[in-house]
Amino acid sequence: MVRHFVCWTLKEEARANKAALAAELREKFHALLGVVDGLTAIELGENYNGGPYDLALLCTFTTREAEQGYQNHPAHLAIKAIVQQNTCGRASVDYEL
C-alpha cells in the first residue's frame, strides 16, 4: 500500500474563498475513486492549525505503479490545473506501508 500526501499554500487571492475552493477540490478528488486504477481512498481538508499550508490531500494506492498512473491520469491532470492556478507553494511525501 502506498500513501501520497500533499500540502498546498494558497495564493492570497484564493484564501478569500478557501472554504469554497476546498469543497470544489474535495468533490473533484473524490470523483477519482473508481476512475483511477488502484486508488483506494482519497481525502482533502483545510488546515485549521496555522503554518504555511492551507490544504492537505491524502491518497491511498494499492501499489507504486498505481500512484504513478494517477500522476498522469487525465482526470487528475484536470484537477491539478485548478490547483496550480490557486496555489503558490507545495510539499509532497510518498511512502509505502
Gaussian input, Z-matrix of N, CA and C with variables (Angstrom, degrees):
# hf/3-21g

backbone

0 1
 N
 C     1     B1
 C     2     B2     1     A1
 N     3     B3     2     A2     1     D1
 C     4     B4     3     A3     2     D2
 C     5     B5     4     A4     3     D3
 N     6     B6     5     A5     4     D4
 C     7     B7     6     A6     5     D5
 C     8     B8     7     A7     6     D6
 N     9     B9     8     A8     7     D7
 C    10    B10     9     A9     8     D8
 C    11    B11    10    A10     9     D9
 N    12    B12    11    A11    10    D10
 C    13    B13    12    A12    11    D11
 C    14    B14    13    A13    12    D12
 N    15    B15    14    A14    13    D13
 C    16    B16    15    A15    14    D14
 C    17    B17    16    A16    15    D15
 N    18    B18    17    A17    16    D16
 C    19    B19    18    A18    17    D17
 C    20    B20    19    A19    18    D18
 N    21    B21    20    A20    19    D19
 C    22    B22    21    A21    20    D20
 C    23    B23    22    A22    21    D21
 N    24    B24    23    A23    22    D22
 C    25    B25    24    A24    23    D23
 C    26    B26    25    A25    24    D24
 N    27    B27    26    A26    25    D25
 C    28    B28    27    A27    26    D26
 C    29    B29    28    A28    27    D27
 N    30    B30    29    A29    28    D28
 C    31    B31    30    A30    29    D29
 C    32    B32    31    A31    30    D30
 N    33    B33    32    A32    31    D31
 C    34    B34    33    A33    32    D32
 C    35    B35    34    A34    33    D33
 N    36    B36    35    A35    34    D34
 C    37    B37    36    A36    35    D35
 C    38    B38    37    A37    36    D36
 N    39    B39    38    A38    37    D37
 C    40    B40    39    A39    38    D38
 C    41    B41    40    A40    39    D39
 N    42    B42    41    A41    40    D40
 C    43    B43    42    A42    41    D41
 C    44    B44    43    A43    42    D42
 N    45    B45    44    A44    43    D43
 C    46    B46    45    A45    44    D44
 C    47    B47    46    A46    45    D45
 N    48    B48    47    A47    46    D46
 C    49    B49    48    A48    47    D47
 C    50    B50    49    A49    48    D48
 N    51    B51    50    A50    49    D49
 C    52    B52    51    A51    50    D50
 C    53    B53    52    A52    51    D51
 N    54    B54    53    A53    52    D52
 C    55    B55    54    A54    53    D53
 C    56    B56    55    A55    54    D54
 N    57    B57    56    A56    55    D55
 C    58    B58    57    A57    56    D56
 C    59    B59    58    A58    57    D57
 N    60    B60    59    A59    58    D58
 C    61    B61    60    A60    59    D59
 C    62    B62    61    A61    60    D60
 N    63    B63    62    A62    61    D61
 C    64    B64    63    A63    62    D62
 C    65    B65    64    A64    63    D63
 N    66    B66    65    A65    64    D64
 C    67    B67    66    A66    65    D65
 C    68    B68    67    A67    66    D66
 N    69    B69    68    A68    67    D67
 C    70    B70    69    A69    68    D68
 C    71    B71    70    A70    69    D69
 N    72    B72    71    A71    70    D70
 C    73    B73    72    A72    71    D71
 C    74    B74    73    A73    72    D72
 N    75    B75    74    A74    73    D73
 C    76    B76    75    A75    74    D74
 C    77    B77    76    A76    75    D75
 N    78    B78    77    A77    76    D76
 C    79    B79    78    A78    77    D77
 C    80    B80    79    A79    78    D78
 N    81    B81    80    A80    79    D79
 C    82    B82    81    A81    80    D80
 C    83    B83    82    A82    81    D81
 N    84    B84    83    A83    82    D82
 C    85    B85    84    A84    83    D83
 C    86    B86    85    A85    84    D84
 N    87    B87    86    A86    85    D85
 C    88    B88    87    A87    86    D86
 C    89    B89    88    A88    87    D87
 N    90    B90    89    A89    88    D88
 C    91    B91    90    A90    89    D89
 C    92    B92    91    A91    90    D90
 N    93    B93    92    A92    91    D91
 C    94    B94    93    A93    92    D92
 C    95    B95    94    A94    93    D93
 N    96    B96    95    A95    94    D94
 C    97    B97    96    A96    95    D95
 C    98    B98    97    A97    96    D96
 N    99    B99    98    A98    97    D97
 C   100   B100    99    A99    98    D98
 C   101   B101   100   A100    99    D99
 N   102   B102   101   A101   100   D100
 C   103   B103   102   A102   101   D101
 C   104   B104   103   A103   102   D102
 N   105   B105   104   A104   103   D103
 C   106   B106   105   A105   104   D104
 C   107   B107   106   A106   105   D105
 N   108   B108   107   A107   106   D106
 C   109   B109   108   A108   107   D107
 C   110   B110   109   A109   108   D108
 N   111   B111   110   A110   109   D109
 C   112   B112   111   A111   110   D110
 C   113   B113   112   A112   111   D111
 N   114   B114   113   A113   112   D112
 C   115   B115   114   A114   113   D113
 C   116   B116   115   A115   114   D114
 N   117   B117   116   A116   115   D115
 C   118   B118   117   A117   116   D116
 C   119   B119   118   A118   117   D117
 N   120   B120   119   A119   118   D118
 C   121   B121   120   A120   119   D119
 C   122   B122   121   A121   120   D120
 N   123   B123   122   A122   121   D121
 C   124   B124   123   A123   122   D122
 C   125   B125   124   A124   123   D123
 N   126   B126   125   A125   124   D124
 C   127   B127   126   A126   125   D125
 C   128   B128   127   A127   126   D126
 N   129   B129   128   A128   127   D127
 C   130   B130   129   A129   128   D128
 C   131   B131   130   A130   129   D129
 N   132   B132   131   A131   130   D130
 C   133   B133   132   A132   131   D131
 C   134   B134   133   A133   132   D132
 N   135   B135   134   A134   133   D133
 C   136   B136   135   A135   134   D134
 C   137   B137   136   A136   135   D135
 N   138   B138   137   A137   136   D136
 C   139   B139   138   A138   137   D137
 C   140   B140   139   A139   138   D138
 N   141   B141   140   A140   139   D139
 C   142   B142   141   A141   140   D140
 C   143   B143   142   A142   141   D141
 N   144   B144   143   A143   142   D142
 C   145   B145   144   A144   143   D143
 C   146   B146   145   A145   144   D144
 N   147   B147   146   A146   145   D145
 C   148   B148   147   A147   146   D146
 C   149   B149   148   A148   147   D147
 N   150   B150   149   A149   148   D148
 C   151   B151   150   A150   149   D149
 C   152   B152   151   A151   150   D150
 N   153   B153   152   A152   151   D151
 C   154   B154   153   A153   152   D152
 C   155   B155   154   A154   153   D153
 N   156   B156   155   A155   154   D154
 C   157   B157   156   A156   155   D155
 C   158   B158   157   A157   156   D156
 N   159   B159   158   A158   157   D157
 C   160   B160   159   A159   158   D158
 C   161   B161   160   A160   159   D159
 N   162   B162   161   A161   160   D160
 C   163   B163   162   A162   161   D161
 C   164   B164   163   A163   162   D162
 N   165   B165   164   A164   163   D163
 C   166   B166   165   A165   164   D164
 C   167   B167   166   A166   165   D165
 N   168   B168   167   A167   166   D166
 C   169   B169   168   A168   167   D167
 C   170   B170   169   A169   168   D168
 N   171   B171   170   A170   169   D169
 C   172   B172   171   A171   170   D170
 C   173   B173   172   A172   171   D171
 N   174   B174   173   A173   172   D172
 C   175   B175   174   A174   173   D173
 C   176   B176   175   A175   174   D174
 N   177   B177   176   A176   175   D175
 C   178   B178   177   A177   176   D176
 C   179   B179   178   A178   177   D177
 N   180   B180   179   A179   178   D178
 C   181   B181   180   A180   179   D179
 C   182   B182   181   A181   180   D180
 N   183   B183   182   A182   181   D181
 C   184   B184   183   A183   182   D182
 C   185   B185   184   A184   183   D183
 N   186   B186   185   A185   184   D184
 C   187   B187   186   A186   185   D185
 C   188   B188   187   A187   186   D186
 N   189   B189   188   A188   187   D187
 C   190   B190   189   A189   188   D188
 C   191   B191   190   A190   189   D189
 N   192   B192   191   A191   190   D190
 C   193   B193   192   A192   191   D191
 C   194   B194   193   A193   192   D192
 N   195   B195   194   A194   193   D193
 C   196   B196   195   A195   194   D194
 C   197   B197   196   A196   195   D195
 N   198   B198   197   A197   196   D196
 C   199   B199   198   A198   197   D197
 C   200   B200   199   A199   198   D198
 N   201   B201   200   A200   199   D199
 C   202   B202   201   A201   200   D200
 C   203   B203   202   A202   201   D201
 N   204   B204   203   A203   202   D202
 C   205   B205   204   A204   203   D203
 C   206   B206   205   A205   204   D204
 N   207   B207   206   A206   205   D205
 C   208   B208   207   A207   206   D206
 C   209   B209   208   A208   207   D207
 N   210   B210   209   A209   208   D208
 C   211   B211   210   A210   209   D209
 C   212   B212   211   A211   210   D210
 N   213   B213   212   A212   211   D211
 C   214   B214   213   A213   212   D212
 C   215   B215   214   A214   213   D213
 N   216   B216   215   A215   214   D214
 C   217   B217   216   A216   215   D215
 C   218   B218   217   A217   216   D216
 N   219   B219   218   A218   217   D217
 C   220   B220   219   A219   218   D218
 C   221   B221   220   A220   219   D219
 N   222   B222   221   A221   220   D220
 C   223   B223   222   A222   221   D221
 C   224   B224   223   A223   222   D222
 N   225   B225   224   A224   223   D223
 C   226   B226   225   A225   224   D224
 C   227   B227   226   A226   225   D225
 N   228   B228   227   A227   226   D226
 C   229   B229   228   A228   227   D227
 C   230   B230   229   A229   228   D228
 N   231   B231   230   A230   229   D229
 C   232   B232   231   A231   230   D230
 C   233   B233   232   A232   231   D231
 N   234   B234   233   A233   232   D232
 C   235   B235   234   A234   233   D233
 C   236   B236   235   A235   234   D234
 N   237   B237   236   A236   235   D235
 C   238   B238   237   A237   236   D236
 C   239   B239   238   A238   237   D237
 N   240   B240   239   A239   238   D238
 C   241   B241   240   A240   239   D239
 C   242   B242   241   A241   240   D240
 N   243   B243   242   A242   241   D241
 C   244   B244   243   A243   242   D242
 C   245   B245   244   A244   243   D243
 N   246   B246   245   A245   244   D244
 C   247   B247   246   A246   245   D245
 C   248   B248   247   A247   246   D246
 N   249   B249   248   A248   247   D247
 C   250   B250   249   A249   248   D248
 C   251   B251   250   A250   249   D249
 N   252   B252   251   A251   250   D250
 C   253   B253   252   A252   251   D251
 C   254   B254   253   A253   252   D252
 N   255   B255   254   A254   253   D253
 C   256   B256   255   A255   254   D254
 C   257   B257   256   A256   255   D255
 N   258   B258   257   A257   256   D256
 C   259   B259   258   A258   257   D257
 C   260   B260   259   A259   258   D258
 N   261   B261   260   A260   259   D259
 C   262   B262   261   A261   260   D260
 C   263   B263   262   A262   261   D261
 N   264   B264   263   A263   262   D262
 C   265   B265   264   A264   263   D263
 C   266   B266   265   A265   264   D264
 N   267   B267   266   A266   265   D265
 C   268   B268   267   A267   266   D266
 C   269   B269   268   A268   267   D267
 N   270   B270   269   A269   268   D268
 C   271   B271   270   A270   269   D269
 C   272   B272   271   A271   270   D270
 N   273   B273   272   A272   271   D271
 C   274   B274   273   A273   272   D272
 C   275   B275   274   A274   273   D273
 N   276   B276   275   A275   274   D274
 C   277   B277   276   A276   275   D275
 C   278   B278   277   A277   276   D276
 N   279   B279   278   A278   277   D277
 C   280   B280   279   A279   278   D278
 C   281   B281   280   A280   279   D279
 N   282   B282   281   A281   280   D280
 C   283   B283   282   A282   281   D281
 C   284   B284   283   A283   282   D282
 N   285   B285   284   A284   283   D283
 C   286   B286   285   A285   284   D284
 C   287   B287   286   A286   285   D285
 N   288   B288   287   A287   286   D286
 C   289   B289   288   A288   287   D287
 C   290   B290   289   A289   288   D288

   B1=1.4494
   B2=1.5268
   B3=1.3247
   B4=1.4618
   B5=1.5210
   B6=1.3235
   B7=1.4676
   B8=1.5261
   B9=1.3090
   B10=1.4683
   B11=1.5230
   B12=1.3311
   B13=1.4610
   B14=1.5252
   B15=1.3371
   B16=1.4556
   B17=1.5222
   B18=1.3258
   B19=1.4649
   B20=1.5198
   B21=1.3282
   B22=1.4603
   B23=1.5181
   B24=1.3152
   B25=1.4567
   B26=1.5207
   B27=1.3122
   B28=1.4597
   B29=1.5236
   B30=1.3342
   B31=1.4584
   B32=1.5202
   B33=1.3129
   B34=1.4635
   B35=1.5239
   B36=1.3318
   B37=1.4694
   B38=1.5312
   B39=1.3108
   B40=1.4699
   B41=1.5232
   B42=1.3227
   B43=1.4700
   B44=1.5221
   B45=1.3086
   B46=1.4668
   B47=1.5215
   B48=1.3465
   B49=1.4689
   B50=1.5287
   B51=1.3287
   B52=1.4662
   B53=1.5309
   B54=1.3130
   B55=1.4658
   B56=1.5284
   B57=1.3196
   B58=1.4635
   B59=1.5276
   B60=1.3233
   B61=1.4608
   B62=1.5238
   B63=1.3209
   B64=1.4650
   B65=1.5261
   B66=1.3064
   B67=1.4665
   B68=1.5299
   B69=1.3218
   B70=1.4654
   B71=1.5260
   B72=1.3304
   B73=1.4603
   B74=1.5216
   B75=1.3293
   B76=1.4648
   B77=1.5299
   B78=1.3149
   B79=1.4661
   B80=1.5304
   B81=1.3231
   B82=1.4590
   B83=1.5261
   B84=1.3369
   B85=1.4609
   B86=1.5276
   B87=1.3104
   B88=1.4765
   B89=1.5251
   B90=1.3259
   B91=1.4655
   B92=1.5267
   B93=1.3374
   B94=1.4627
   B95=1.5241
   B96=1.3330
   B97=1.4681
   B98=1.5267
   B99=1.3128
   B100=1.4602
   B101=1.5232
   B102=1.3315
   B103=1.4614
   B104=1.5299
   B105=1.3224
   B106=1.4620
   B107=1.5285
   B108=1.3094
   B109=1.4671
   B110=1.5220
   B111=1.3210
   B112=1.4578
   B113=1.5088
   B114=1.3229
   B115=1.4689
   B116=1.5184
   B117=1.3416
   B118=1.4611
   B119=1.5261
   B120=1.3186
   B121=1.4683
   B122=1.5209
   B123=1.3465
   B124=1.4648
   B125=1.5276
   B126=1.3275
   B127=1.4583
   B128=1.5199
   B129=1.3114
   B130=1.4539
   B131=1.5156
   B132=1.3255
   B133=1.4584
   B134=1.5114
   B135=1.3313
   B136=1.4584
   B137=1.5257
   B138=1.3079
   B139=1.4574
   B140=1.5275
   B141=1.3207
   B142=1.4660
   B143=1.5279
   B144=1.3296
   B145=1.4559
   B146=1.5344
   B147=1.3249
   B148=1.4584
   B149=1.5126
   B150=1.3157
   B151=1.4516
   B152=1.5100
   B153=1.3201
   B154=1.4616
   B155=1.5265
   B156=1.3193
   B157=1.4624
   B158=1.5179
   B159=1.3405
   B160=1.4640
   B161=1.5251
   B162=1.3289
   B163=1.4633
   B164=1.5246
   B165=1.3240
   B166=1.4612
   B167=1.5265
   B168=1.3328
   B169=1.4563
   B170=1.5242
   B171=1.3212
   B172=1.4590
   B173=1.5226
   B174=1.3408
   B175=1.4600
   B176=1.5251
   B177=1.3101
   B178=1.4559
   B179=1.5265
   B180=1.3313
   B181=1.4598
   B182=1.5207
   B183=1.3145
   B184=1.4576
   B185=1.5253
   B186=1.3345
   B187=1.4689
   B188=1.5228
   B189=1.3220
   B190=1.4683
   B191=1.5236
   B192=1.3138
   B193=1.4624
   B194=1.5266
   B195=1.3261
   B196=1.4648
   B197=1.5269
   B198=1.3273
   B199=1.4667
   B200=1.5273
   B201=1.3202
   B202=1.4680
   B203=1.5298
   B204=1.3207
   B205=1.4600
   B206=1.5149
   B207=1.3112
   B208=1.4704
   B209=1.5233
   B210=1.3263
   B211=1.4638
   B212=1.5298
   B213=1.3206
   B214=1.4640
   B215=1.5263
   B216=1.3223
   B217=1.4662
   B218=1.5325
   B219=1.3306
   B220=1.4672
   B221=1.5325
   B222=1.3225
   B223=1.4741
   B224=1.5266
   B225=1.3342
   B226=1.4684
   B227=1.5229
   B228=1.3229
   B229=1.4619
   B230=1.5291
   B231=1.3231
   B232=1.4713
   B233=1.5276
   B234=1.3218
   B235=1.4712
   B236=1.5223
   B237=1.3089
   B238=1.4587
   B239=1.5298
   B240=1.3182
   B241=1.4670
   B242=1.5247
   B243=1.3192
   B244=1.4737
   B245=1.5189
   B246=1.3238
   B247=1.4624
   B248=1.5231
   B249=1.3175
   B250=1.4637
   B251=1.5246
   B252=1.3217
   B253=1.4678
   B254=1.5235
   B255=1.3250
   B256=1.4612
   B257=1.5238
   B258=1.3217
   B259=1.4624
   B260=1.5247
   B261=1.3293
   B262=1.4664
   B263=1.5233
   B264=1.3243
   B265=1.4554
   B266=1.5154
   B267=1.3505
   B268=1.4641
   B269=1.5205
   B270=1.3145
   B271=1.4604
   B272=1.5205
   B273=1.3275
   B274=1.4589
   B275=1.5275
   B276=1.3287
   B277=1.4564
   B278=1.5271
   B279=1.3292
   B280=1.4564
   B281=1.5258
   B282=1.3279
   B283=1.4659
   B284=1.5167
   B285=1.3349
   B286=1.4608
   B287=1.5006
   B288=1.3140
   B289=1.4725
   B290=1.5090
   A1=107.84
   A2=116.11
   A3=122.97
   A4=109.14
   A5=114.77
   A6=120.65
   A7=108.27
   A8=114.77
   A9=123.85
   A10=106.15
   A11=116.69
   A12=122.46
   A13=108.58
   A14=116.60
   A15=121.90
   A16=109.21
   A17=115.91
   A18=122.63
   A19=108.42
   A20=116.63
   A21=121.49
   A22=111.30
   A23=114.70
   A24=122.89
   A25=106.76
   A26=115.95
   A27=120.45
   A28=111.34
   A29=115.22
   A30=120.56
   A31=107.95
   A32=116.93
   A33=121.55
   A34=111.58
   A35=117.25
   A36=120.23
   A37=112.14
   A38=118.46
   A39=121.65
   A40=111.67
   A41=117.55
   A42=120.42
   A43=112.60
   A44=117.94
   A45=121.29
   A46=111.53
   A47=116.50
   A48=121.57
   A49=110.85
   A50=116.47
   A51=121.37
   A52=112.31
   A53=117.97
   A54=120.36
   A55=111.29
   A56=116.91
   A57=120.52
   A58=110.64
   A59=117.00
   A60=120.53
   A61=110.24
   A62=117.12
   A63=120.52
   A64=110.67
   A65=117.80
   A66=121.17
   A67=110.98
   A68=117.05
   A69=120.99
   A70=111.01
   A71=116.39
   A72=120.00
   A73=111.83
   A74=116.98
   A75=120.78
   A76=109.64
   A77=116.54
   A78=121.54
   A79=110.83
   A80=116.29
   A81=120.32
   A82=111.83
   A83=117.17
   A84=119.46
   A85=111.02
   A86=118.20
   A87=120.55
   A88=111.20
   A89=116.31
   A90=120.46
   A91=112.24
   A92=117.32
   A93=120.43
   A94=112.58
   A95=117.35
   A96=120.74
   A97=109.04
   A98=116.35
   A99=120.86
   A100=112.70
   A101=117.27
   A102=122.15
   A103=110.34
   A104=116.19
   A105=121.83
   A106=108.27
   A107=116.70
   A108=121.60
   A109=110.79
   A110=115.84
   A111=121.48
   A112=115.25
   A113=118.37
   A114=121.80
   A115=107.78
   A116=116.76
   A117=119.78
   A118=113.64
   A119=117.72
   A120=120.84
   A121=108.54
   A122=114.79
   A123=119.37
   A124=108.00
   A125=115.84
   A126=120.15
   A127=109.43
   A128=115.62
   A129=122.57
   A130=107.85
   A131=116.38
   A132=120.05
   A133=112.04
   A134=114.62
   A135=122.24
   A136=109.15
   A137=116.15
   A138=121.07
   A139=108.49
   A140=117.59
   A141=122.33
   A142=111.36
   A143=117.09
   A144=121.02
   A145=113.78
   A146=118.09
   A147=120.80
   A148=112.12
   A149=115.89
   A150=121.05
   A151=111.71
   A152=116.40
   A153=120.11
   A154=115.42
   A155=118.65
   A156=120.40
   A157=111.49
   A158=114.61
   A159=121.36
   A160=113.33
   A161=116.97
   A162=121.97
   A163=109.79
   A164=115.81
   A165=121.19
   A166=109.21
   A167=115.06
   A168=122.93
   A169=108.31
   A170=116.40
   A171=121.53
   A172=108.29
   A173=115.74
   A174=122.11
   A175=109.15
   A176=116.53
   A177=122.23
   A178=107.88
   A179=114.88
   A180=122.30
   A181=109.43
   A182=115.67
   A183=120.80
   A184=111.97
   A185=117.13
   A186=122.16
   A187=110.50
   A188=115.75
   A189=120.71
   A190=110.85
   A191=116.21
   A192=120.40
   A193=111.23
   A194=116.58
   A195=120.17
   A196=110.42
   A197=117.09
   A198=120.92
   A199=110.00
   A200=117.72
   A201=120.86
   A202=110.69
   A203=117.03
   A204=120.63
   A205=112.33
   A206=116.48
   A207=122.76
   A208=110.49
   A209=116.74
   A210=121.06
   A211=111.75
   A212=117.26
   A213=121.22
   A214=113.97
   A215=116.70
   A216=120.43
   A217=109.66
   A218=118.34
   A219=121.13
   A220=114.13
   A221=117.71
   A222=120.31
   A223=110.70
   A224=116.97
   A225=120.64
   A226=110.38
   A227=117.51
   A228=120.90
   A229=111.61
   A230=117.93
   A231=121.21
   A232=110.58
   A233=116.91
   A234=120.70
   A235=109.78
   A236=116.25
   A237=121.36
   A238=110.99
   A239=117.34
   A240=121.07
   A241=110.78
   A242=117.65
   A243=121.70
   A244=109.77
   A245=116.22
   A246=120.91
   A247=110.11
   A248=117.03
   A249=120.61
   A250=112.66
   A251=117.33
   A252=121.06
   A253=111.83
   A254=116.78
   A255=121.14
   A256=114.79
   A257=118.18
   A258=120.60
   A259=112.05
   A260=114.24
   A261=120.42
   A262=111.58
   A263=117.62
   A264=121.37
   A265=110.27
   A266=114.77
   A267=119.65
   A268=109.40
   A269=115.82
   A270=122.95
   A271=106.64
   A272=116.23
   A273=120.64
   A274=110.49
   A275=114.72
   A276=121.69
   A277=107.13
   A278=116.27
   A279=122.14
   A280=107.48
   A281=116.25
   A282=119.02
   A283=110.29
   A284=114.41
   A285=121.61
   A286=110.72
   A287=115.62
   A288=121.62
   A289=108.98
   D1=142.01
   D2=-178.36
   D3=-124.32
   D4=138.95
   D5=174.43
   D6=-113.45
   D7=138.23
   D8=177.69
   D9=-121.20
   D10=115.31
   D11=-175.47
   D12=-119.73
   D13=126.97
   D14=-178.26
   D15=-132.45
   D16=138.76
   D17=172.98
   D18=-121.33
   D19=141.73
   D20=179.34
   D21=-126.80
   D22=146.33
   D23=169.81
   D24=-103.10
   D25=126.70
   D26=-179.76
   D27=-80.52
   D28=147.68
   D29=170.15
   D30=-62.93
   D31=153.27
   D32=-177.56
   D33=-54.01
   D34=-44.06
   D35=-178.32
   D36=-67.55
   D37=-25.15
   D38=178.72
   D39=-81.23
   D40=-23.26
   D41=-179.47
   D42=-64.32
   D43=-28.99
   D44=179.59
   D45=-61.64
   D46=-27.53
   D47=-179.02
   D48=-119.57
   D49=35.01
   D50=-174.34
   D51=-56.66
   D52=-45.41
   D53=-177.50
   D54=-64.12
   D55=-42.04
   D56=-179.84
   D57=-68.01
   D58=-41.15
   D59=178.26
   D60=-64.93
   D61=-43.02
   D62=178.10
   D63=-60.86
   D64=-42.50
   D65=179.11
   D66=-63.71
   D67=-42.51
   D68=178.72
   D69=-63.33
   D70=-47.21
   D71=-179.91
   D72=-65.93
   D73=-39.29
   D74=178.47
   D75=-57.87
   D76=-46.16
   D77=-179.60
   D78=-62.42
   D79=-44.94
   D80=-178.46
   D81=-67.59
   D82=-42.27
   D83=178.16
   D84=-66.09
   D85=-41.04
   D86=179.28
   D87=-62.89
   D88=-30.37
   D89=179.41
   D90=-67.12
   D91=-14.52
   D92=178.22
   D93=-74.38
   D94=-20.27
   D95=177.15
   D96=-62.71
   D97=128.35
   D98=-177.86
   D99=86.70
   D100=-8.73
   D101=178.85
   D102=-105.90
   D103=-42.67
   D104=179.70
   D105=-93.86
   D106=118.33
   D107=179.87
   D108=-59.12
   D109=132.04
   D110=175.56
   D111=85.09
   D112=-5.23
   D113=175.08
   D114=-82.75
   D115=116.32
   D116=-174.86
   D117=-107.67
   D118=-20.34
   D119=178.90
   D120=-157.39
   D121=147.76
   D122=179.07
   D123=-155.06
   D124=136.85
   D125=177.88
   D126=-147.74
   D127=147.52
   D128=178.16
   D129=-131.94
   D130=137.22
   D131=179.97
   D132=-143.29
   D133=160.99
   D134=175.81
   D135=-90.04
   D136=135.61
   D137=175.40
   D138=-75.29
   D139=124.71
   D140=178.10
   D141=-108.70
   D142=4.97
   D143=-170.54
   D144=-108.44
   D145=17.29
   D146=-179.68
   D147=76.89
   D148=-169.79
   D149=-178.47
   D150=91.66
   D151=-178.24
   D152=-172.74
   D153=-79.25
   D154=-11.23
   D155=-174.34
   D156=-109.01
   D157=139.48
   D158=-177.33
   D159=-100.70
   D160=-34.78
   D161=-176.94
   D162=-129.90
   D163=150.25
   D164=176.98
   D165=-134.77
   D166=141.93
   D167=178.75
   D168=-124.34
   D169=134.16
   D170=175.70
   D171=-128.58
   D172=121.85
   D173=179.10
   D174=-119.16
   D175=147.55
   D176=174.68
   D177=-121.79
   D178=131.13
   D179=-179.49
   D180=-124.13
   D181=157.31
   D182=178.87
   D183=-72.10
   D184=-34.65
   D185=-176.24
   D186=-148.35
   D187=168.80
   D188=173.39
   D189=-62.87
   D190=-37.62
   D191=179.23
   D192=-62.90
   D193=-37.85
   D194=177.34
   D195=-64.82
   D196=-39.93
   D197=178.38
   D198=-65.18
   D199=-38.95
   D200=177.28
   D201=-65.48
   D202=-39.64
   D203=176.88
   D204=-61.93
   D205=-38.88
   D206=176.46
   D207=-59.70
   D208=-42.97
   D209=-176.32
   D210=-59.11
   D211=-31.71
   D212=-177.04
   D213=-106.93
   D214=4.12
   D215=-178.45
   D216=-70.24
   D217=133.61
   D218=-178.58
   D219=-55.75
   D220=-36.57
   D221=179.26
   D222=-66.36
   D223=-38.26
   D224=176.75
   D225=-69.20
   D226=-41.21
   D227=-179.30
   D228=-62.39
   D229=-33.13
   D230=176.97
   D231=-65.61
   D232=-40.70
   D233=177.88
   D234=-70.00
   D235=-39.80
   D236=-179.83
   D237=-57.77
   D238=-37.03
   D239=178.41
   D240=-62.63
   D241=-41.06
   D242=177.79
   D243=-64.85
   D244=-44.41
   D245=179.38
   D246=-59.30
   D247=-47.19
   D248=-177.33
   D249=-63.94
   D250=-31.00
   D251=177.75
   D252=-67.98
   D253=-25.06
   D254=-171.56
   D255=-111.75
   D256=-1.03
   D257=-175.71
   D258=-121.47
   D259=157.83
   D260=177.79
   D261=-129.69
   D262=0.99
   D263=178.50
   D264=-154.57
   D265=151.94
   D266=-176.50
   D267=-154.09
   D268=143.09
   D269=170.34
   D270=-135.24
   D271=143.63
   D272=-176.86
   D273=-142.43
   D274=143.83
   D275=176.38
   D276=-138.15
   D277=133.61
   D278=173.63
   D279=-121.30
   D280=135.37
   D281=179.96
   D282=-149.54
   D283=155.83
   D284=177.76
   D285=-100.12
   D286=144.51
   D287=176.05
   D288=-103.52

